[in-house]
Amino acid sequence: MLTIKCAACKQKLWKYDKIGPGEVLRCHKIRITKSYVSIEKNNKIQCQCGKNIGIDKGRHIKMISKAFVYTGTKRKR
């Protein structure tokens, strides 16, 4: 389980169940277990500090790689 945080202010954004060893390029919405932010207008995901974190693409969120950090462990396949 990963905790996704804003790279600028380190505030928690959501808890995500990552499967596999790869990078976090997109977050599937069905694997987000707890969310601390809401989806803004124009489908942009923003932290409370105003930094853009990702773009809502329907079934997943396309992440902006330098906008977030994460802690925790990834689940193996």
Secondary structure in CASP SS format (residue, H / E / C, confidence):
PFRMAT SS
TARGET T0000
AUTHOR 0000-0000-0000
METHOD secondary structure of the structure
MODEL  1
M C 1.00
L E 1.00
T E 1.00
I E 1.00
K E 1.00
C E 1.00
A C 1.00
A C 1.00
C C 1.00
K C 1.00
Q C 1.00
K E 1.00
L E 1.00
W E 1.00
K E 1.00
Y E 1.00
D C 1.00
K C 1.00
I E 1.00
G C 1.00
P C 1.00
G C 1.00
E C 1.00
V C 1.00
L C 1.00
R E 1.00
C E 1.00
H E 1.00
K H 1.00
I H 1.00
R H 1.00
I E 1.00
T E 1.00
K E 1.00
S E 1.00
Y C 1.00
V C 1.00
S C 1.00
I E 1.00
E C 1.00
K H 1.00
N H 1.00
N H 1.00
K E 1.00
I E 1.00
Q E 1.00
C C 1.00
Q C 1.00
C C 1.00
G C 1.00
K C 1.00
N E 1.00
I E 1.00
G E 1.00
I E 1.00
D E 1.00
K C 1.00
G C 1.00
R C 1.00
H E 1.00
I E 1.00
K E 1.00
M E 1.00
I C 1.00
S H 1.00
K H 1.00
A H 1.00
F E 1.00
V E 1.00
Y E 1.00
T E 1.00
G E 1.00
T C 1.00
K C 1.00
R E 1.00
K C 1.00
R C 1.00
END
